[in-house]
Amino acid sequence: MKDKIGTKTNPMLLKTPPLSSEYTMHVDEKDGKEVLVCTVGKTILHYDIRCLNDLHTMLKQYGDWMELGSADEQKPVKDRTVEAWGRSESNPVGGWYGLKKGLRGRFGMYIPPLMEKLGLAEVTHEAKGNKMRAI
């Protein structure tokens, strides 16, 4: 799966769920671990690559559409959303999938379109209140 995501020299181009902004995603190595590198303008975010399998598994078990609920790290998050799960102590990594302190949020904005492109999930594309479910 990681070979489909791209490299630093040839990243995957994606759009946010409302289809309003573009960003890129690629796989790289940091501290001996594979990470997802998300570039939004000049901002670079890192996510634990295992979030793809973990989120897919959780969504399969959930069995329905789940609201994305994207929020910055410093902002509160709505319960029972992808964003809340991506920072919950009860997820498989016991907390944040985002790896850069201060930029660990927005999991619900940038990971769902990648999963959609990889054929793991469906994502709605409304102006607000988007949802996803596993395929």
C-alpha contacts under 8 A as a table, 3 or more apart, distances in Angstrom:
res1	aa1	res2	aa2	distance
1	M	4	K	5.48
1	M	5	I	7.04
1	M	118	L	7.64
2	K	5	I	5.27
2	K	6	G	7.24
2	K	27	V	6.62
3	D	6	G	5.94
4	K	118	L	7.59
5	I	11	P	6.81
5	I	12	M	5.63
5	I	25	M	6.70
5	I	26	H	5.41
5	I	27	V	6.57
5	I	118	L	7.99
6	G	10	N	5.58
6	G	11	P	4.40
6	G	12	M	5.37
6	G	25	M	7.08
6	G	26	H	4.68
6	G	27	V	6.26
7	T	10	N	4.90
7	T	11	P	4.97
7	T	12	M	7.88
7	T	26	H	4.91
7	T	27	V	5.72
7	T	28	D	7.00
8	K	11	P	5.61
8	K	26	H	5.99
8	K	27	V	7.33
8	K	28	D	7.26
10	N	26	H	7.80
11	P	24	T	5.87
11	P	25	M	5.56
11	P	26	H	4.91
12	M	24	T	5.39
12	M	25	M	5.23
12	M	26	H	6.24
13	L	22	E	6.99
13	L	23	Y	6.01
13	L	24	T	4.58
13	L	25	M	6.69
14	L	22	E	5.66
14	L	23	Y	5.43
14	L	24	T	5.76
14	L	25	M	7.42
14	L	113	P	6.74
14	L	114	L	7.01
15	K	18	P	7.83
15	K	19	L	5.24
15	K	20	S	6.91
15	K	21	S	5.52
15	K	22	E	4.40
15	K	23	Y	6.14
15	K	113	P	6.87
16	T	19	L	5.09
16	T	20	S	6.26
16	T	21	S	5.57
16	T	22	E	6.42
16	T	23	Y	7.57
16	T	109	M	6.23
16	T	110	Y	6.47
16	T	113	P	6.54
17	P	20	S	7.65
17	P	109	M	6.73
17	P	112	P	7.68
17	P	113	P	6.39
17	P	123	V	7.02
17	P	124	T	6.78
17	P	125	H	5.06
17	P	126	E	7.26
17	P	130	N	6.77
18	P	21	S	7.90
18	P	125	H	4.78
18	P	126	E	5.21
18	P	127	A	4.98
18	P	128	K	6.88
18	P	130	N	7.56
19	L	22	E	7.69
19	L	125	H	6.58
22	E	40	V	7.35
23	Y	38	C	7.09
23	Y	39	T	5.73
23	Y	40	V	4.86
23	Y	41	G	7.07
24	T	38	C	5.73
24	T	39	T	5.24
24	T	40	V	6.85
25	M	36	L	6.62
25	M	37	V	5.49
25	M	38	C	4.55
25	M	39	T	6.40
25	M	114	L	7.83
26	H	36	L	5.75
26	H	37	V	5.27
26	H	38	C	6.80
27	V	34	E	6.66
27	V	35	V	5.71
27	V	36	L	4.77
27	V	37	V	5.96
27	V	49	I	7.96
28	D	34	E	5.68
28	D	35	V	5.51
28	D	36	L	6.49
28	D	37	V	6.71
29	E	32	G	5.99
29	E	33	K	5.32
29	E	34	E	4.44
29	E	35	V	5.80
30	K	33	K	5.32
30	K	34	E	6.36
30	K	35	V	6.60
34	E	48	D	7.28
34	E	49	I	6.28
35	V	46	H	6.33
35	V	47	Y	5.76
35	V	48	D	5.05
35	V	49	I	4.92
36	L	46	H	5.56
36	L	47	Y	5.06
36	L	48	D	6.26
36	L	49	I	5.41
37	V	44	I	6.80
37	V	45	L	5.89
37	V	46	H	4.81
37	V	47	Y	6.70
38	C	44	I	5.68
38	C	45	L	5.03
38	C	46	H	6.16
38	C	47	Y	7.83
38	C	110	Y	7.56
39	T	42	K	6.78
39	T	43	T	5.77
39	T	44	I	4.57
39	T	45	L	6.40
40	V	43	T	5.14
40	V	44	I	6.35
45	L	98	G	7.40
45	L	99	L	7.56
45	L	100	K	6.42
45	L	103	L	6.25
45	L	104	R	7.26
46	H	98	G	5.84
46	H	99	L	5.30
46	H	100	K	6.02
46	H	104	R	7.64
47	Y	51	C	7.45
47	Y	97	Y	5.41
47	Y	98	G	4.40
47	Y	99	L	5.46
47	Y	104	R	7.74
48	D	51	C	5.82
48	D	97	Y	5.26
48	D	98	G	6.48
48	D	99	L	6.73
49	I	52	L	6.22
50	R	53	N	5.63
50	R	54	D	6.17
51	C	54	D	4.96
51	C	55	L	5.61
51	C	97	Y	6.42
52	L	55	L	5.44
52	L	56	H	6.11
52	L	111	I	7.73
52	L	115	M	6.89
53	N	56	H	5.10
53	N	57	T	6.10
54	D	57	T	5.18
54	D	58	M	6.22
54	D	92	P	6.99
55	L	58	M	5.06
55	L	59	L	6.06
56	H	59	L	5.19
56	H	60	K	6.15
56	H	120	L	6.73
56	H	121	A	7.48
56	H	134	A	5.97
57	T	60	K	5.15
57	T	61	Q	6.34
58	M	61	Q	5.16
58	M	62	Y	6.08
59	L	62	Y	4.82
59	L	63	G	6.11
59	L	64	D	7.38
59	L	66	M	7.79
59	L	133	R	6.02
59	L	134	A	5.36
60	K	63	G	5.16
60	K	64	D	7.97
60	K	133	R	7.60
60	K	134	A	5.51
60	K	135	I	7.70
63	G	133	R	7.37
63	G	134	A	7.58
64	D	133	R	5.93
64	D	134	A	7.98
65	W	131	K	5.89
65	W	132	M	5.28
65	W	133	R	4.70
66	M	80	R	7.41
66	M	81	T	6.01
66	M	82	V	6.72
66	M	131	K	5.16
66	M	132	M	5.40
66	M	133	R	6.27
67	E	80	R	7.47
67	E	81	T	4.98
67	E	82	V	6.39
67	E	129	G	6.67
67	E	130	N	5.91
67	E	131	K	4.12
67	E	132	M	6.51
68	L	81	T	5.29
68	L	82	V	4.77
68	L	83	E	6.02
68	L	108	G	4.86
68	L	109	M	7.06
68	L	112	P	7.98
68	L	129	G	7.25
68	L	130	N	5.87
68	L	131	K	5.21
68	L	132	M	6.83
69	G	77	V	6.88
69	G	78	K	6.27
69	G	81	T	5.37
69	G	82	V	6.35
69	G	83	E	5.45
69	G	84	A	7.44
69	G	108	G	6.01
69	G	109	M	7.97
69	G	129	G	7.28
69	G	130	N	7.80
70	S	77	V	7.61
70	S	82	V	7.62
70	S	83	E	5.38
70	S	105	G	7.49
70	S	106	R	5.08
70	S	107	F	6.44
70	S	108	G	4.38
70	S	109	M	5.29
71	A	75	K	6.14
71	A	76	P	7.32
71	A	77	V	6.32
71	A	83	E	7.01
71	A	105	G	5.94
71	A	106	R	5.16
71	A	107	F	7.83
71	A	108	G	7.46
72	D	75	K	5.44
72	D	103	L	7.22
72	D	104	R	7.47
72	D	105	G	4.56
72	D	106	R	5.43
73	E	76	P	7.89
73	E	102	G	6.29
73	E	103	L	6.16
73	E	104	R	5.50
73	E	105	G	4.09
73	E	106	R	7.20
74	Q	102	G	7.44
74	Q	105	G	7.82
77	V	83	E	6.93
77	V	84	A	5.89
78	K	81	T	6.31
78	K	83	E	7.88
78	K	84	A	6.48
79	D	84	A	5.83
80	R	84	A	6.34
80	R	85	W	7.12
81	T	84	A	5.16
81	T	85	W	6.33
81	T	108	G	7.98
82	V	85	W	5.14
82	V	86	G	6.10
82	V	107	F	7.50
82	V	108	G	5.45
83	E	86	G	5.02
83	E	87	R	6.69
83	E	105	G	7.54
83	E	106	R	7.02
83	E	107	F	5.58
83	E	108	G	4.65
84	A	87	R	5.56
84	A	88	S	5.99
85	W	88	S	4.98
85	W	90	S	7.81
85	W	91	N	6.39
86	G	91	N	7.13
86	G	95	G	7.10
86	G	96	W	5.88
86	G	97	Y	5.81
86	G	98	G	7.92
86	G	107	F	6.37
86	G	108	G	7.72
87	R	91	N	7.60
87	R	94	G	7.94
87	R	95	G	4.73
87	R	96	W	4.10
87	R	97	Y	6.49
87	R	98	G	7.93
87	R	105	G	7.95
88	S	91	N	5.61
88	S	94	G	6.53
88	S	95	G	4.86
88	S	96	W	6.79
89	E	93	V	7.57
89	E	94	G	4.14
89	E	95	G	4.38
89	E	96	W	7.89
90	S	93	V	7.93
90	S	94	G	5.53
90	S	95	G	7.13
91	N	94	G	5.22
91	N	95	G	6.46
92	P	95	G	7.96
93	V	96	W	7.30
93	V	97	Y	7.27
96	W	99	L	7.06
96	W	104	R	6.79
97	Y	104	R	7.23
97	Y	107	F	7.68
98	G	101	K	7.90
98	G	103	L	7.11
98	G	104	R	3.94
98	G	105	G	6.35
98	G	107	F	7.00
99	L	103	L	7.64
99	L	104	R	5.76
100	K	103	L	5.26
100	K	104	R	5.49
101	K	104	R	5.87
102	G	105	G	7.91
103	L	106	R	7.92
104	R	107	F	7.43
105	G	108	G	7.96
106	R	109	M	5.11
106	R	110	Y	6.42
107	F	110	Y	5.63
107	F	111	I	5.71
108	G	111	I	6.13
108	G	112	P	6.36
109	M	112	P	6.57
109	M	113	P	7.68
110	Y	113	P	6.20
110	Y	114	L	6.98
111	I	114	L	5.27
111	I	115	M	6.32
112	P	115	M	5.06
112	P	116	E	6.16
112	P	121	A	7.42
112	P	123	V	6.76
112	P	132	M	7.06
113	P	116	E	4.91
113	P	117	K	6.15
113	P	123	V	6.92
114	L	117	K	5.10
114	L	118	L	6.20
115	M	118	L	5.02
115	M	119	G	6.27
115	M	120	L	5.15
115	M	121	A	5.59
116	E	119	G	5.13
116	E	120	L	5.70
116	E	121	A	4.71
116	E	122	E	5.49
116	E	123	V	6.45
117	K	120	L	7.63
118	L	121	A	7.88
119	G	122	E	7.82
119	G	135	I	7.16
120	L	134	A	5.94
120	L	135	I	5.32
121	A	132	M	6.58
121	A	133	R	5.47
121	A	134	A	4.22
121	A	135	I	4.79
122	E	132	M	5.43
122	E	133	R	5.46
122	E	134	A	6.37
122	E	135	I	6.62
123	V	130	N	7.10
123	V	131	K	5.77
123	V	132	M	4.33
123	V	133	R	6.80
124	T	130	N	5.29
124	T	131	K	5.51
124	T	132	M	6.41
125	H	130	N	6.20
126	E	129	G	6.88
126	E	130	N	5.95
127	A	130	N	7.71
